[in-house]
């Protein structure tokens, strides 16, 4: 790199903005750019404001999370230590809590907040790049931010409610980098401590922010600092935070509670996988790394789900090619250090920010994901626009208009594609249908779509999707359990006893297959217990006891059904004892929904049956009256109360 160009990368700020000699649009260029970024972001992703939640993590984060749906001071405090979806990110959960508290539980406010945070990220990136160019190249800052803002790969991070963690951690991450660059320029320790604070907030939003000090090292390099021990010493607090949050992330991804300091709200599960050997992980990482470049420059056939390849697919040239591509870019970055810093800095940014999700450590069920390239893409766009500006346009200024026209056309194409990709997140049906469009044999997509059909009372469609998954050789235990539920529902509408019995037998067989594949899923035992309630209450009790042992946090749900089974067996005293445990706990819970009122009304109804048939008729009558008072629409309770009064001559 020439001395002149090297100075551009690491120079002190040049005070060019806001001087009287400059036109107004240059004095206020950043505010104008920020306004323009908001406009194009709304054009790209504003269509999501009418979208619904989707059945992929959103239920865990929001629409089935009582601590978010019913925001209280206690739930706010609880998020300080709670693990959610195998992640410790309390700041993300607090932001979702605040959305619900301020605007209610509808999806719109959550999506709008995501979009606004993305706008903030684009504006911060614009300012950071302006600083990185020595405040000399507005076009580089503007085009880097523009391409980052509206690229269709952003749709997943921006319009998916569960990815609040993505847009939130990057907000603090970029703010921290700006503070760190200001420290490099001014040597003011307050800026270094502010960068550390921003890193902490970023880590509290998403664990992947632990790479922050690595990017700070890249800023040292780009600034032109001569390497010495001070680089490391001043960052020791940052590396300490990285170590702490890295250990927390590894532990909770394995299903741990970090030595008892954190809280696991549900069943113990894990996201880390050890089924792949090192050779496969290298191929996965190389392929994912290469495809992020491909899909950034040619954003076609984007999908919300990229499954791992089969053994046959893994032998394809694209996987070996991906590993070679990764090695080639690393070699190019090292070679370029003698020529120009931009390639080393750009590839370094990309690798540092994408490294943890390249599946060297296998996490989840996908080989890559659009959201994983949210922050890394900024490095690619900066490297591209800066290199062209400094090494091409400075020497051939006549090409400037042509270059800007190419970027503008690419941006317009990205805007159009982003609108289309945003539409795939309209609801669970559009989401999973898009996955099946590109991966028609993907059983997780079939399972998720079937579950959504079931919740929409579209049981025949759910059954058809699940039958398709089973026919394709699916081995997912939840598929068998969900299909069993569909068959059990069909049995309930059978017109003759022979058909009814045949359907029930198949349902129980499917439950058995599901349990054989995963004997530790409490919900499967619960579903089998519910199906057996009318035909085999003894089996119901046994299954509920097993479910309770596996998921004690669902004790109320399991015990309430157990009382119904005990009453069916005329074990009234036992049923009453169970309900005496359940009802006081339920009474202390706020009754905010009709469903919660229905459950409490049914609990009193069952205890009314227990007491009345066990000789305590006044007590049974009182519980029946209580059941009706809680839920006057509970026709079973109304009928029971009427029969009791008739039997008592009232």
C-alpha positions in Angstrom: 0.0 0.0 0.0 1.4 3.4 -0.8 2.0 5.9 1.9 -0.8 8.1 0.7 -3.3 5.3 0.7 -2.0 3.9 4.0 -2.6 7.3 5.6 -6.2 7.2 4.5 -6.9 4.0 6.5 -5.3 5.2 9.7 -5.4 9.0 9.6 -6.8 11.3 12.3 -10.3 12.7 11.5 -10.3 15.4 8.9 -12.8 18.1 9.7 -14.6 18.4 6.4 -18.2 18.2 7.5 -20.2 21.3 8.5 -17.8 24.0 7.3 -19.4 27.2 5.9 -17.7 26.6 2.5 -19.6 23.4 1.9 -23.0 23.1 0.4 -25.8 22.3 2.8 -26.2 18.8 1.6 -22.6 18.0 2.5 -22.8 19.8 5.8 -25.8 17.5 6.8 -24.9 14.5 4.6 -25.2 12.0 7.5 -28.6 13.1 8.6 -29.8 13.0 4.9 -28.2 9.6 4.5 -29.9 8.3 7.7 -33.3 9.5 6.4 -32.7 7.9 3.1 -31.7 4.6 4.8 -34.9 4.7 6.8 -36.9 5.2 3.6 -35.3 2.3 1.7 -35.5 0.0 4.8 -39.2 0.6 5.1 -39.6 0.0 1.4 -37.7 -3.3 1.8 -39.1 -4.6 5.0 -42.2 -2.5 5.9 -44.4 -5.2 4.3 -43.7 -7.3 7.4 -45.7 -4.9 9.7 -48.8 -6.9 8.9 -47.2 -10.3 9.5 -47.9 -12.8 12.2 -45.6 -14.7 14.5 -44.2 -17.9 13.0 -43.9 -21.4 14.5 -40.1 -21.3 14.6 -38.9 -20.1 18.1 -41.4 -17.3 18.2 -43.6 -19.4 20.6 -40.6 -19.8 22.9 -39.7 -16.1 22.8 -43.2 -14.5 22.8 -46.5 -15.9 22.0 -46.3 -18.9 24.3 -44.0 -17.3 26.8 -46.1 -16.2 29.8 -43.3 -14.0 31.2 -43.5 -11.9 28.0 -47.2 -12.1 27.5 -47.9 -11.1 31.1 -45.1 -8.6 31.7 -44.6 -8.0 35.4 -41.8 -6.8 37.6 -41.2 -10.4 38.7 -40.9 -11.7 35.2 -38.6 -8.8 34.3 -36.3 -9.7 37.2 -36.4 -13.4 36.3 -35.0 -12.8 32.8 -31.7 -11.8 34.5 -30.9 -15.4 35.0 -33.2 -17.3 32.7 -32.0 -19.4 29.7 -34.4 -19.1 26.8 -34.2 -21.3 23.7 -30.7 -22.5 24.8 -29.4 -18.9 24.9 -28.5 -16.6 27.7 -29.4 -13.2 26.4 -31.3 -11.2 29.1 -31.1 -7.9 27.3 -32.9 -9.4 24.3 -35.6 -10.8 26.6 -36.0 -7.5 28.4 -36.5 -5.8 25.1 -39.3 -8.3 24.1 -40.8 -7.8 27.6 -40.8 -4.1 27.0 -42.5 -4.5 23.6 -45.3 -6.5 25.2 -45.6 -4.1 28.2 -45.9 -1.0 26.0 -47.8 -2.3 23.0 -49.4 -5.6 23.8 -48.7 -9.1 22.6 -49.4 -8.6 18.9 -46.6 -9.3 16.4 -46.6 -5.8 14.8 -44.8 -3.9 17.6 -42.1 -6.6 17.8 -41.4 -6.5 14.0 -41.5 -2.7 13.9 -38.9 -2.6 16.7 -36.7 -5.0 14.8 -36.9 -2.9 11.7 -36.0 0.3 13.6 -33.1 -1.4 15.3 -31.9 -2.5 11.8 -32.1 1.1 10.7 -30.0 2.1 13.7 -27.4 -0.5 12.7 -27.3 0.7 9.1 -26.8 4.3 10.4 -24.1 3.2 12.8 -22.3 1.2 10.1 -22.4 4.3 7.8 -20.7 6.4 10.5 -18.2 3.7 11.4 -17.1 3.3 7.7 -16.9 7.2 7.5 -14.4 7.0 10.4 -12.5 4.1 8.9 -12.0 6.0 5.6 -10.4 9.0 7.5 -13.6 10.9 6.8 -12.6 11.2 3.2 -15.0 8.9 1.2 -18.7 9.5 1.8 -19.6 7.3 -1.1 -17.9 4.3 0.5 -19.8 4.9 3.8 -23.1 5.5 2.0 -22.9 2.5 -0.3 -21.7 0.1 2.4 -24.6 1.1 4.6 -27.1 1.0 1.8 -26.2 -2.5 0.6 -26.1 -3.7 4.2 -29.5 -2.2 4.9 -31.6 -3.6 2.0 -29.9 -6.9 1.0 -32.4 -9.8 1.0 -30.1 -11.8 3.3 -31.2 -9.3 6.0 -34.9 -10.3 5.9 -34.4 -13.2 8.3 -32.7 -11.1 10.9 -35.0 -8.1 10.5 -38.6 -9.5 10.2 -38.3 -12.7 12.3 -39.3 -11.7 15.8 -37.0 -14.3 17.4 -34.0 -12.7 15.8 -34.4 -9.6 18.0 -31.1 -10.9 19.4 -29.4 -10.4 16.0 -30.3 -6.8 15.4 -29.9 -5.9 19.1 -26.4 -7.3 19.6 -25.1 -5.7 16.3 -26.5 -2.3 17.5 -24.3 -2.4 20.6 -21.4 -4.1 18.7 -21.2 -1.3 16.1 -21.6 1.4 18.8 -18.7 -0.2 20.7 -16.5 -0.3 17.6 -17.2 3.4 17.0 -16.2 4.1 20.6 -13.0 2.0 20.2 -12.0 3.9 17.0 -12.5 7.2 18.8 -10.2 5.8 21.5 -7.6 5.0 18.9 -7.9 8.6 17.5 -7.9 10.4 20.9 -6.3 7.9 23.4 -9.1 8.9 25.8 -9.5 6.0 28.2 -13.2 6.9 28.7 -13.8 5.8 25.1 -12.1 2.5 25.8 -14.3 1.9 28.8 -17.4 2.9 26.8 -16.4 0.3 24.2 -16.2 -2.3 26.9 -19.7 -1.3 28.2 -21.1 -1.6 24.6 -19.4 -5.0 24.3 -21.1 -6.1 27.6 -24.5 -5.0 26.3 -23.9 -6.8 23.0 -22.9 -10.0 24.8 -26.1 -9.7 26.9 -28.0 -9.5 23.7 -26.4 -12.5 21.9 -23.4 -14.7 22.9 -21.8 -14.5 19.5 -20.7 -10.9 20.4 -17.7 -12.5 22.2 -15.7 -11.9 19.0 -15.7 -8.1 19.7 -12.1 -7.9 20.8 -11.0 -9.7 17.6 -12.6 -7.0 15.5 -11.0 -4.4 17.8 -7.6 -5.9 16.9 -8.5 -5.5 13.2 -9.3 -1.8 13.9 -5.8 -1.5 15.5 -4.3 -2.9 12.3 -6.4 -0.7 10.1 -5.5 2.4 12.1 -1.9 1.7 11.5 -0.8 1.0 15.1 2.5 -0.8 15.5 1.9 -4.0 17.3 3.1 -4.3 20.9 1.9 -5.7 24.2 -0.3 -2.7 24.8 -2.7 -4.1 22.1 -3.4 -7.1 24.3 -3.1 -5.6 27.8 -5.7 -2.8 27.1 -8.1 -5.5 25.9 -7.7 -7.9 28.8 -11.2 -6.8 30.2 -12.7 -7.5 26.8 -11.1 -10.9 26.6 -12.2 -11.7 30.1 -15.8 -10.9 29.0 -15.4 -13.0 25.9 -14.2 -15.9 28.1 -17.1 -15.6 30.5 -19.8 -15.3 27.9 -18.2 -18.0 25.8 -18.2 -20.4 28.7 -21.8 -19.5 29.5 -22.8 -20.1 25.8 -21.1 -23.5 25.6 -22.7 -24.6 28.9 -26.2 -23.6 28.1 -26.0 -24.9 24.5 -25.2 -28.3 26.1 -28.3 -27.9 28.3 -26.5 -26.7 31.4 -27.4 -24.0 33.9 -23.8 -22.7 34.3 -23.1 -24.2 37.7 -26.5 -23.4 39.0 -26.3 -19.6 38.4 -28.9 -19.7 35.6 -32.4 -21.0 35.4 -33.7 -23.5 32.9 -37.5 -23.0 32.4 -38.2 -26.2 30.6 -37.0 -29.6 29.7 -33.2 -30.1 29.5 -32.2 -30.1 25.9 -29.1 -29.3 24.0 -28.2 -27.7 20.7 -24.6 -28.8 20.3 -24.0 -31.9 18.2 -21.1 -34.3 18.2 -22.3 -36.6 15.4 -20.0 -35.2 12.8 -16.4 -35.9 12.4 -13.7 -33.2 11.9 -13.5 -33.9 8.2 -17.2 -33.2 7.7 -17.1 -30.1 9.9 -14.3 -28.7 7.7 -16.4 -29.4 4.6 -19.5 -27.8 6.2 -17.6 -24.7 7.3 -16.0 -24.2 3.9 -19.2 -24.7 2.0 -21.1 -22.3 4.3 -18.3 -19.7 4.1 -18.3 -19.8 0.3 -22.1 -19.8 -0.1 -22.3 -16.6 2.0 -20.2 -14.9 -0.6 -22.3 -16.4 -3.4 -25.6 -15.5 -1.9 -24.4 -12.0 -1.1 -23.3 -11.3 -4.7 -26.0 -13.4 -6.3 -28.9 -13.5 -3.8 -31.1 -16.1 -5.5 -32.9 -19.1 -4.0 -32.7 -17.7 -0.5 -34.3 -20.0 2.0 -35.1 -19.9 5.7 -33.7 -23.3 6.2 -30.6 -24.9 4.7 -30.3 -28.5 5.9 -27.2 -30.5 6.3 -26.3 -32.5 3.1 -26.7 -36.3 2.9 -23.6 -38.5 2.6 -24.1 -38.6 -1.1 -24.5 -34.9 -1.5 -21.4 -34.3 0.7 -19.3 -35.9 -2.0 -20.2 -33.1 -4.5 -17.5 -30.7 -5.7 -19.1 -27.7 -4.1 -18.1 -29.0 -0.6 -14.4 -29.6 -1.5 -14.6 -26.3 -3.5 -15.9 -24.5 -0.4 -13.0 -25.6 1.7 -10.5 -24.6 -1.0 -12.3 -21.2 -1.4 -11.9 -20.5 2.3 -8.2 -21.3 2.2 -7.7 -19.2 -0.9 -9.3 -16.1 0.7 -7.2 -16.5 3.8 -4.1 -16.8 1.6 -5.1 -13.8 -0.4 -5.6 -11.8 2.8 -2.2 -12.7 4.1 -0.5 -12.0 0.8 -2.3 -8.6 0.5 -0.8 -7.4 3.8 2.3 -6.3 1.9 0.2 -4.5 -0.8 -2.9 -3.2 0.8 -4.7 -3.5 4.1 -8.2 -3.5 2.7 -8.3 -7.2 1.8 -6.7 -8.4 5.0 -9.1 -6.1 7.0 -12.2 -7.1 5.0 -11.6 -10.9 5.0 -10.5 -10.6 8.7 -13.8 -8.9 9.6 -15.8 -11.5 7.7 -13.9 -14.5 9.3 -13.9 -13.0 12.8 -17.7 -12.4 12.8 -18.8 -15.6 11.0 -16.3 -18.0 12.6 -18.5 -19.1 15.5 -21.4 -20.1 13.2 -19.4 -22.0 10.5 -20.4 -25.3 12.1 -16.8 -26.2 13.3 -18.9 -26.6 16.4 -22.1 -28.1 15.2 -25.1 -26.1 16.5 -28.7 -26.6 15.5 -30.0 -28.4 12.4 -28.8 -26.2 9.5 -25.5 -26.0 7.7 -25.9 -22.2 7.2 -28.4 -19.5 7.7 -29.1 -16.1 6.2 -29.0 -14.5 9.7 -25.5 -15.7 10.3 -24.1 -13.3 7.7 -25.8 -10.2 9.1 -22.7 -8.5 10.6 -20.1 -10.3 8.4 -21.7 -8.9 5.3 -20.7 -5.4 6.4 -17.0 -6.4 6.0 -17.6 -7.7 2.5 -19.4 -4.5 1.3 -16.8 -2.2 2.9 -13.9 -4.2 1.3 -15.6 -4.1 -2.1 -16.6 -0.4 -2.2 -13.4 0.8 -0.5 -11.1 -1.2 -2.8 -12.9 0.1 -5.9 -12.9 3.7 -4.7 -9.2 3.8 -3.7 -7.6 1.5 -6.3 -9.8 2.0 -9.3 -11.7 5.3 -9.2 -8.8 7.3 -7.8 -6.8 6.4 -10.9 -9.7 6.3 -13.3 -12.3 8.9 -12.1 -14.1 8.6 -15.4 -15.5 5.3 -14.3 -17.1 6.7 -11.2 -20.6 7.3 -12.7 -20.5 3.8 -14.2 -19.6 2.3 -10.8 -22.2 4.2 -9.0 -24.8 3.1 -11.6 -23.8 -0.5 -11.1 -24.2 -0.2 -7.4 -27.5 1.6 -7.7 -28.9 -1.1 -10.0 -27.7 -3.9 -7.6 -29.3 -2.0 -4.7 -32.5 -1.7 -6.6 -32.5 -5.5 -7.4 -31.7 -6.2 -3.7 -34.7 -4.0 -2.7 -37.0 -5.9 -4.9 -35.7 -9.3 -3.7 -35.9 -8.2 -0.1 -39.6 -7.4 -0.5 -40.2 -10.9 -1.9 -38.1 -12.6 0.8 -39.9 -10.6 3.5 -43.2 -12.0 2.2 -42.1 -15.5 3.0 -42.3 -14.6 6.7 -46.0 -13.7 6.6 -46.9 -16.6 8.7 -45.9 -20.2 9.4 -47.6 -21.6 6.3 -45.7 -19.3 3.9 -42.4 -19.8 5.8 -42.4 -23.6 5.7 -43.9 -23.9 2.3 -40.9 -21.9 1.0 -38.6 -24.4 2.6 -40.5 -27.3 1.1 -40.2 -25.6 -2.3 -36.4 -26.0 -2.3 -36.2 -29.0 0.0 -39.3 -31.1 -0.5 -38.1 -34.0 1.6 -37.2 -31.8 4.7 -39.1 -33.5 7.5 -38.6 -30.6 10.0 -40.4 -28.3 7.6 -43.2 -30.9 7.2 -43.5 -31.3 10.9 -43.5 -27.6 11.6 -46.1 -26.9 8.9 -48.3 -29.8 10.2 -48.1 -28.5 13.7 -49.3 -25.1 12.5 -52.1 -26.7 10.5 -53.1 -28.5 13.7 -53.2 -25.3 15.7 -55.4 -23.7 13.0 -57.8 -26.7 13.3 -56.8 -27.8 9.8 -56.4 -31.3 11.0 -56.8 -33.1 7.6 -54.0 -31.0 6.1 -51.8 -31.7 9.2 -52.4 -35.4 8.9 -51.6 -35.4 5.2 -48.3 -33.6 5.7 -47.3 -35.9 8.5 -48.2 -39.0 6.5 -46.0 -37.6 3.8 -43.1 -37.3 6.2 -43.5 -40.8 7.5 -43.7 -42.2 4.0 -40.5 -40.4 3.2 -38.7 -42.3 5.9 -38.8 -39.6 8.6 -37.3 -40.6 12.0 -38.3 -37.5 13.9 -40.1 -38.7 17.1 -42.4 -35.6 17.1 -43.7 -36.4 13.7 -45.0 -39.8 14.9 -46.5 -38.2 18.0 -48.2 -35.4 16.0 -49.6 -37.9 13.5 -50.9 -40.0 16.4 -52.7 -36.9 17.7 -54.3 -36.4 14.3 -55.4 -40.1 14.1 -56.8 -39.9 17.7 -58.9 -36.8 16.7 -60.1 -38.7 13.7 -61.0 -41.7 16.0 -63.2 -39.3 18.0 -65.4 -38.6 15.0 -65.6 -42.2 13.7 -69.1 -43.4 13.0 -68.7 -47.0 14.0 -66.9 -48.8 16.8 -64.8 -50.9 14.5 -63.3 -47.9 12.8 -62.9 -46.1 16.2 -61.0 -49.0 17.6 -58.8 -49.4 14.5 -57.9 -45.7 14.5 -57.1 -45.7 18.3 -54.9 -48.8 17.8 -52.9 -47.0 15.1 -52.7 -43.9 17.3 -51.2 -45.9 20.2 -48.8 -47.6 17.8 -47.6 -44.2 16.6 -47.2 -43.0 20.1 -45.1 -46.1 20.9 -42.9 -45.4 17.9 -42.4 -41.8 19.0 -41.4 -42.9 22.5 -39.1 -45.6 21.2 -37.3 -42.9 19.2 -37.2 -40.4 22.2 -38.3 -41.9 25.6 -37.7 -38.5 27.3 -40.4 -36.3 25.8 -43.0 -35.6 28.4 -45.5 -34.2 25.8 -45.7 -37.5 24.0 -46.6 -39.3 27.2 -49.2 -36.6 27.9 -50.7 -36.9 24.5 -50.9 -40.7 24.8 -52.5 -40.2 28.3 -55.1 -37.9 26.9 -55.9 -40.3 24.1 -56.2 -43.2 26.6 -58.4 -41.2 29.0 -61.7 -42.6 27.9 -60.6 -46.1 27.0 -57.9 -47.0 29.5 -57.6 -44.5 32.4 -55.1 -46.8 34.1 -52.7 -46.2 31.2 -53.5 -42.5 31.4 -52.3 -42.4 35.0 -49.1 -44.3 34.3 -48.3 -42.1 31.4 -49.0 -38.9 33.4 -46.7 -40.1 36.2 -43.9 -40.6 33.6 -44.6 -37.2 32.1 -44.5 -35.6 35.5 -41.1 -37.2 36.3 -39.7 -35.9 33.0 -41.2 -32.4 33.2 -42.1 -31.4 36.8 -42.6 -27.8 35.7 -45.8 -28.9 34.0 -47.2 -30.5 37.1 -50.5 -28.6 37.1 -51.4 -29.7 33.6 -50.5 -33.3 34.3 -52.1 -33.6 37.8 -55.3 -32.0 36.6 -55.7 -34.7 34.0 -54.7 -37.4 36.5 -57.6 -36.3 38.7 -60.0 -36.9 35.8 -58.6 -40.4 35.3 -58.9 -41.2 39.0 -62.5 -40.0 39.0 -63.1 -42.3 36.0 -61.8 -45.2 38.1 -63.9 -44.1 41.0 -60.8 -43.4 43.1 -62.5 -40.3 44.4 -60.4 -39.8 47.5 -57.1 -39.9 45.5 -58.5 -37.5 43.0 -59.5 -35.1 45.7 -56.0 -35.2 47.2 -54.5 -34.4 43.8 -56.9 -31.5 43.3 -56.2 -30.1 46.8 -52.6 -29.6 45.6 -53.5 -28.2 42.2 -56.3 -25.7 43.0 -54.5 -23.5 45.6 -51.6 -23.1 43.1 -54.0 -22.2 40.3 -55.9 -19.7 42.5 -52.7 -17.7 43.0 -52.1 -17.4 39.3 -53.6 -14.4 37.5 -56.6 -15.4 35.3 -56.0 -13.3 32.2 -57.3 -15.5 29.4 -60.5 -17.6 28.8 -58.3 -20.7 28.6 -56.8 -20.1 32.1 -60.3 -19.5 33.5 -61.5 -22.7 31.8 -58.7 -24.7 33.4 -59.5 -23.5 36.9 -63.2 -24.0 36.4 -62.6 -27.6 35.2 -60.4 -28.2 38.3 -63.2 -27.2 40.6 -65.6 -29.3 38.5 -63.4 -32.4 39.0 -63.1 -31.8 42.7 -66.9 -31.4 42.9 -67.2 -34.9 41.4 -64.7 -36.3 43.8 -66.2 -34.8 46.9 -69.8 -35.5 45.9 -69.2 -39.1 45.1 -67.0 -39.6 48.2 -69.9 -38.6 50.5 -69.1 -34.9 50.9 -72.2 -33.6 49.0 -72.2 -30.0 50.4 -68.5 -29.7 49.5 -69.1 -31.1 46.1 -72.0 -28.6 45.6 -69.9 -25.7 46.7 -67.1 -26.6 44.3 -69.7 -27.0 41.4 -71.0 -23.5 42.2 -67.5 -22.2 42.3 -66.8 -23.8 38.9 -69.8 -22.1 37.3 -69.0 -18.7 38.9 -65.5 -18.8 37.4 -66.7 -19.8 33.9 -70.5 -19.4 33.5 -70.1 -20.7 29.9 -68.7 -24.0 31.2 -71.7 -26.2 30.2 -70.3 -29.3 31.9 -70.2 -27.4 35.2 -73.7 -26.0 34.7 -75.1 -29.5 33.9 -73.2 -31.0 36.9 -74.5 -28.3 39.3 -78.0 -28.9 38.1 -77.8 -32.7 38.6 -76.3 -32.2 42.1 -79.1 -29.9 43.1 -81.7 -32.3 41.8 -80.1 -35.2 43.8 -80.0 -33.1 46.9 -83.6 -32.0 46.4 -82.8 -28.3 45.9 
